[in-house]
Structure formats: C-alpha cells, structure tokens
Amino acid sequence: MIPIRNSRQRCSLEHNNSALFFSLVDYRNNLFTSNNPNKIMEFYNSFESREQLIQWMKERPKGVSHIHEVEGNKDIIVVIPTADYEGKYARNCRNNIFNGLHMIFIESGENPDPYFNYSHNCNVGIRKALEYNPEWVVVSNDDMNKIDDISTLVNALSNLDNKKLTMVLTNSASYHSISVKFAEPRKIFYAFMKIRGRKYRIKLTLWKKFKIKFFLPSRGILWDIFYKKGVDCYSIASFGIFSAEFLKVFIADGGNLLDEQFINATEDIDLSLKLTIGRADYGFVNYNIGNYKNGTLGATFSKELRDIAGDALLNYLISNSNDLLHKAVKDRISKQ
C-alpha cells in the first residue's frame, strides 16, 4: 500500500492568548458533505456569487489516496477509486469482475473521507498505471455489475490499435457509454420546474444564483420541448477505456485527465465535452458491464444539491475560461 500525502491544511488564529485552529474551508466542507439538505443550503447561502463558490472549490483539499495493487495482466490496467478497499464493491471488482487484470485501487483513506475527490484519485491511479507501460487503462467506478466475462473485453481490445484511438466505448449501460446532449433549456422548462414542487424550486433558486444555464439532462419524450439542440457527446461516467498513448500525452508536464476542481460530480461531463469538441477518435467493443445506481455515494436529494457545485463550475468554465475547448463548447451552443 502506497499512501499519498493528505493535502488538508488549517490556518491558526490567536484569541485570548490561546491558539485556536479554525478553517472556513473545513466549516463549509462539513456543511457541503452533510446528508441534511438544510445544511447544504446553508453552505450555498454562505457564498455571494458563483466566483466565491468556485474559489472555495479550488482551495478545498483533495483528501488522501492509498494505493492498493492487485497483480494481473498489465496490458490492460484497471484504475478503481474506492472508499473501502475491503468493502463489498471493491472485493467484487477484484474477485469477480476484473479478475486476471492488473488492478490499481485508490482508497480514500478515512471512511468516509471528508475531502474525497474522485478526479484526484483517478489521476493518481492513472499515473501509477502508466508506470507499467500498458496498452489500455480502464477507469472504473467500484460499484459495477458483471455481465460479460472480462475475457470478452480483453479479446475485443486486442483487435484495436491503441496508437490510433483516444478511448473505447462498450455497449451502452445506464451510466456509461451512452450518447447524451449538453444543452440550454427553453423557458417552458423553468415554468414546468416551478410547478413540480419545493425541491425543484430550490434547484431553480440555486441555478439562478450561480448562473447555471447549461445542463446534461436525461433523454425523454419531453426533450425537444424542454431543451434546445445542444452538443452531442458520449458520457463516460462510471466506466471508460483510454489509450495509454493518449493518456501519456494528456498528463505530460503535470496535466490531469480529470479536472480536480470538480467535487465528485460533473468531472466526467467536462471530460466528455472536451473529448467531443477536440474530435477524439473513438473505438467500440461488444462488451457489457453494468453499474449500480449511485451505489457508493447514494441517490438522495442531498446528493443532487451537492452536484450543483459541479454544474456551477462547468458553466463558469464554458462562459469564462480561456481554454479553447471550453470556448468551443460555448460557441457551439450559442449558434443554436
């Protein structure tokens, strides 16, 4: 096990000749990670603007990362962020789903780690994987569900050229390898949200405060009614297969595959959009793997509220970033 240093820091204050240790980052993080929606709203209410929220996201520490390796075929290495290496999801990955491949688990250390950052742990695992010079690197959630045997994926990837492809998509599942749209809602969408109930009105309030106007909505019969055309992209989400040759270029000079400013939400959408706008070369394999719905982080209203921070950051990057790919996303949407 290789521990990665915890970057969490506190600032000290002097009061009545006593050293008090206090951090506004800590205080706000306790609110943000709460499962109480009222506390999460208190977190958002502590910011006056989207810029203040994003500055906090930038300053928030990345938590700890413990690396656990399972020996196997190093032509294909699987990187798996996990909250608990001995937990049921991680055990299922190494004993069942990916058995035979080399696996790199990045455990968040404390359980639950108050500063867990999915993007950071993925990037740590990818860098470790590239030390072995593999052909492919799989980045997978731990809460996956086996459908096909891993030999199906191994055989399929052996027929693809990792020097020509950026990434590979499998057969679609509910949370990965699906075609989605990133779009701006029409006015009728906001009117509909107002009548759906209190939870949706709370979201409307936060979207307005943090200037969120672009979304990755679910497809459905109301798509054409509620949303403008948008940008088509492939959702990576819970499972993605990347060419090691591509990753070597992407993370050169300290770069990251996933933007670590995001906090366990929207980082996959950001990457999917950048790959689409950057005209990534995709491969496709006849391999099926499923996933449990928010098995690790849960599917609650609190989780939905926390995700809004990620939406705010992505909207900010699209609107204000000097990055050519984000500017291209904005230009594509603005022309509709």
Buried (B, 14 or more C-beta within 10 A) or exposed (E): EEEBEBBBEEEEEEEEEEEEEEBEBBEBBEBBBBEEBEBBBBBBEBBEEBBEBBEBBEEBBBBBBBBBBBEBBBBBBBBBBBBBBEBEBBBBBBEEBBBBBBBBBBBBBEEBBBBBBBBBBBBBBBBBBBEBEBBBBBBBBBBBBBBBBBEBBBEBBEEBEBEEBBBBBBBEBEBBBBEBBBBBBBEEBBEBBEEEEEEBEBBBEBBEBBEBBBBBBEEEEEEEEBBBEBBEBBBBBBBBBBBBBBBEEBBEEEEBBBBBBBBBBBBBBBBBBBBBBEEBEEBEBEBBBBBBEBBBBEEEEBBBBBBBBBBBBBBBBBBBBEEEBBBBBBEBBEEE
